[in-house]
Amino acid sequence: MTGFAPDWLALREPYDRKARDETLLDRLAAWARAQDPSPLAPLVVADLGGGTGSTLRAVAPTLGVPQTWHILDHDPALVATGSALSLPPGVPSLEARWHQADLTGDLAASIPEVTALVTASALLDLVSADWLARLAALVQARGLAFYAALTYDGRQRWNPIDPFDADALDRFDRHQKGKKSFGPALGPDAPARLRLLLEGRGAYAEAPSDWRLGPDDRALQAAVLDGWAGAIEDAAPGDARGIQGWHAARLRHVEAGRSRLVVGHKDQLWLPG
Ligand SMILES: C[S@@+](CC[C@H](N)C(=O)[O-])C[C@H]1O[C@@H](n2cnc3c(N)ncnc32)[C@H](O)[C@@H]1O
């Protein structure tokens, strides 16, 4: 199982929220209002790989209509953490139902029949090309709206620069494309692959949702560095000294309050015809 610690998801949540593209959220909200949901017939949302519910907390208040969310994740610890958190305030008639579900199984059966909107955040770079094609086909066949946010797209820029940055990025991306719980992952190729699957078959839109971290964002930068150094070492065992030197130099910049980092993500929205 690919493990994501609740602490890591909590640390990134405010940055994710800030990075989400507002224009796509506004379009999604307009679509949601047009479905005319009511407390007796709320908009049903299925959030795939929902973790502790970051997407629910970011998106439900934006939609502002009566909603029932089904949050699906295979990790029981994340489901337990998320289901104990409060619902976001200010949404009329909001219900959240948590499910421990392995999405590599019967995907069609995992998404409740009455669903109108499928969401996924920070998930699609983990999935395989086959799985993404299955999901896109299912969304289109059932005429569901699809909001996929914060998918890593391979752009990373550290400042100050280090001669090892390009090498580190190359190795990191190789690790991102390694085997995850869904099989060989798309990693940074995921947004382009999803665009190919959806564009031209409904109303498709995409926008960047980059993290733009400044010198004060030390905790997230340090956590990103720790995660990446581990991933890079996994992808290219045998050059531990180069990686450790890069990691240590970058951490010194972070601790000294002079490090900046941009991580490229994409938000993508597909609305049925
Ligand atoms: C990067 S986290 C994102 C979590 C959440 N969407 C967020 O934005 O905070 C990826 C999530 O996918 C879940 N996941 C990974 N493989 C899965 C699978 N096969 N079935 C269901 N969930 C899975 C993980 O447990 C984790 O919660």
The ligand as a MOL file (V3000), in Angstrom:
LIG
                    3D

  0  0  0     0  0            999 V3000
M  V30 BEGIN CTAB
M  V30 COUNTS 27 29 0 0 0
M  V30 BEGIN ATOM
M  V30 1 C -1.4980 12.1530 -2.1950 0
M  V30 2 S -2.8090 11.4360 -1.2920 0 CHG=1
M  V30 3 C -4.1210 12.6000 -1.5940 0
M  V30 4 C -5.2000 12.5360 -0.5600 0
M  V30 5 C -6.2960 13.5940 -0.7040 0
M  V30 6 N -6.9790 13.4950 -1.9730 0
M  V30 7 C -5.7280 14.9860 -0.5190 0
M  V30 8 O -5.7150 15.7570 -1.4860 0
M  V30 9 O -5.2840 15.2830 0.5990 0 CHG=-1
M  V30 10 C -3.3090 10.0450 -2.3020 0
M  V30 11 C -4.4240 9.2340 -1.6650 0
M  V30 12 O -4.7510 8.1250 -2.4940 0
M  V30 13 C -5.0430 7.0200 -1.6700 0
M  V30 14 N -4.8690 5.7910 -2.4580 0
M  V30 15 C -3.7180 5.3180 -3.0080 0
M  V30 16 N -3.9500 4.1510 -3.6210 0
M  V30 17 C -5.2810 3.8800 -3.4550 0
M  V30 18 C -6.1270 2.7910 -3.8650 0
M  V30 19 N -5.6400 1.7570 -4.5520 0
M  V30 20 N -7.4370 2.8380 -3.5330 0
M  V30 21 C -7.9350 3.8970 -2.8220 0
M  V30 22 N -7.1800 4.9290 -2.3940 0
M  V30 23 C -5.8660 4.9260 -2.7110 0
M  V30 24 C -4.0440 7.1610 -0.5240 0
M  V30 25 O -4.4000 6.4030 0.6230 0
M  V30 26 C -4.0640 8.6760 -0.2970 0
M  V30 27 O -5.0510 9.0450 0.6210 0
M  V30 END ATOM
M  V30 BEGIN BOND
M  V30 1 1 1 2
M  V30 2 1 2 3
M  V30 3 1 2 10
M  V30 4 1 3 4
M  V30 5 1 4 5
M  V30 6 1 5 6
M  V30 7 1 5 7
M  V30 8 2 7 8
M  V30 9 1 7 9
M  V30 10 1 10 11
M  V30 11 1 11 12
M  V30 12 1 11 26
M  V30 13 1 12 13
M  V30 14 1 13 14
M  V30 15 1 13 24
M  V30 16 1 14 15
M  V30 17 1 14 23
M  V30 18 2 15 16
M  V30 19 1 16 17
M  V30 20 1 17 18
M  V30 21 2 17 23
M  V30 22 1 18 19
M  V30 23 2 18 20
M  V30 24 1 20 21
M  V30 25 2 21 22
M  V30 26 1 22 23
M  V30 27 1 24 25
M  V30 28 1 24 26
M  V30 29 1 26 27
M  V30 END BOND
M  V30 END CTAB
M  END
